[in-house]
Amino acid sequence: QVQLVESGGGLVQPGGSLRLSCAASGFTVDEYAIAWFRQAPGKEREGISCIESKSGAPYYEDSAAGRFTISRDNAKNTVCLQMNDLKPEDTAVYYCTFLGLKMYWGQGTQVTVSS
């Protein structure tokens, strides 16, 4: 059974850091490109970063570039998102996802950036 489980969210002050994890089961994370999306209250879900399947090359939207780093641990079957210099506008529910036979989504993890 394909499953994605995000963790690592929480409350952090502006300028702080969090590391999100996406634990996969039912497939291996190097088979597919894995992406991180986020959805802020009242806004549409937006893609922020992706890691390619074979090469592991990372891609970032402008909002994440220079502050976020996506990585993959094949041994743990996990994709992580290291987020540094967090800003209040990063507050959102963060999801990992991939396109297999359909779009698969995790349940999300809440990130709140506030002083």
N, C-alpha and C positions, 0 to 999 in steps of 0.2 A: 504494500500500500504506500503510495507516494504521500509524503508529509514533509512540511516545512515548519520549523518551530523557531521563532525569534526570541531572543532574550537580550538583556543588557541595558534596557532602557531605564530611565529614572529621572530624578530632579537634579539639575546641575545649574550652577551659577554661570552667567555670561563669562566667556573666556575659558570655561572648563572643558573637560573631555569625557567622552563615553566611548565604549567599544561594544558594538552590537554584534551578536552572533546569530547565524541562521543555520540550524542543524537540520540536515536533510536525511531522509530515509526513503527507501523504496527505489532509489536511483543513486548514481554517484555524481558528485557536483562537477566533475570535469567532463561529463557527457553533454551538458547544456550550458549556454550562457545564463548566468544568474544575475538578477538585477535587484537593486534596492529602490523602492518607491517610498514616498511619504505622503500623508494627507493631513493637512492642518484643518482646524475647525472652520467650516464654511467654505472650504476650498476644494478644488478637484485634486485627485491623486496625481502626483507627479513623479516621474522617474528622476533619480539623482545620480545613480552610478550603476555600472554593469561590468562584469568580468567575463571575457570570452571563454568558450569551452576548451578548445585545443591549446591556444597560445597562452591563455591566462592574461591576455592584455586587458588593462583596465580602461574604462571610459567614465568621464564625469560630466555632469551638467555644470554650467557656470556657477550655480549656487554652491556646488560642492568642491569644485576644483581648488586645489591649494590648501584645503582644510580637512578634507575627508580622504581616507585611503581604503580601497577595497582589496581584500586578499582572500586566498583560498587555501584551506588545509585539507588536502586529499586524504590524509591518514585519518583525520577526524570527521571527514565528510561534512565540512562546515565552511561557510563563507562569512567573513567578518567585515564590518565597516567601522574603521577607527575614525572617530569624529573629534577634531580638535578645534579650539577657538570657537566654541559654540555661541550662537547668537539667539536672542529671543525669537527671531523669525524661523529658527530651526525647530521650534516647538511643533510637534506633529506625532502621529502614529506612524511608525516605520515598518514597512513590510518587505519581505524578500519574495521573489517570484521567479518563475521560469516558464517557458513555453514548451510543453511536451505534447502530448495528445490534445491538451487544452492548457489554458493558463492555470497554473497552480499558485496559490497564495498561502502564506502563513497567516496566523491570527493577529499578528502585529505586536509591536512593543511601543509603549508610550515614552516619548522623550519630551521633557519639559525643561525649558531654559528660562530661568527667572531668578532674580535676586530677592 
